[in-house]
Amino acid sequence: MGEALGQSVIDWARSEGYKAVRLAVADHNASAQRLYERMGFVSTGTVDKLPPPRTHITEHERRLELLGHCG
């Protein structure tokens, strides 16, 4: 289900001419991290905290290049 939804967003972004899709995933969400990795998203190295009251949650940015990417 998650992969189909993600692929729909990727397909839409590509059809609209976007060069990349970026997202943020919480450090404790291992299943989402695995899903994004399977879909080709890579870490950008950007890390941020959520605003209060969730400052204990760290998010990691991931990016998928769309130009020349099929799939």
C-alpha positions in Angstrom: 0.0 0.0 0.0 2.7 2.5 1.0 4.8 1.7 -2.1 1.8 2.3 -4.4 1.0 5.6 -2.8 4.7 6.7 -3.0 4.9 5.6 -6.6 1.8 7.7 -7.4 3.4 10.8 -5.9 6.6 10.1 -7.8 4.7 9.6 -11.1 2.8 12.8 -10.5 6.0 14.8 -9.7 7.7 13.4 -12.8 4.7 14.3 -15.0 4.7 17.9 -13.6 8.4 18.2 -14.4 9.9 18.1 -10.9 13.5 17.2 -10.8 13.3 15.4 -7.4 11.1 14.3 -4.6 12.2 15.0 -1.0 10.7 13.7 2.2 11.6 13.5 5.9 11.4 10.3 7.9 11.6 10.0 11.7 14.6 8.2 13.0 12.5 5.6 14.8 10.4 4.7 11.8 12.4 1.8 10.5 9.6 0.4 8.2 9.2 3.7 6.4 13.0 4.0 6.1 13.2 0.6 4.4 10.3 1.5 2.1 11.9 4.7 0.9 15.2 2.9 0.5 13.6 0.3 -1.7 12.0 3.1 -3.8 15.4 4.7 -4.4 15.4 7.6 -1.9 18.8 8.4 -0.5 19.8 10.3 2.6 20.8 14.0 2.0 22.5 14.2 5.4 20.0 16.9 6.5 18.7 16.2 10.0 16.1 18.2 11.9 14.0 18.1 15.0 10.2 18.4 15.1 8.7 21.5 16.8 7.4 21.3 20.4 6.0 19.2 21.9 7.8 16.6 19.7 11.4 17.9 19.9 12.5 14.4 20.9 11.8 13.2 17.4 14.6 13.6 14.8 13.8 13.5 11.1 16.2 12.7 8.3 15.7 14.1 4.8 15.7 11.7 1.8 15.7 12.6 -1.9 14.8 10.8 -5.1 16.2 12.2 -8.3 13.6 12.0 -11.1 15.5 13.1 -14.2 16.7 9.9 -15.9 15.1 7.7 -13.2 12.7 5.1 -14.4 10.7 3.3 -11.8 
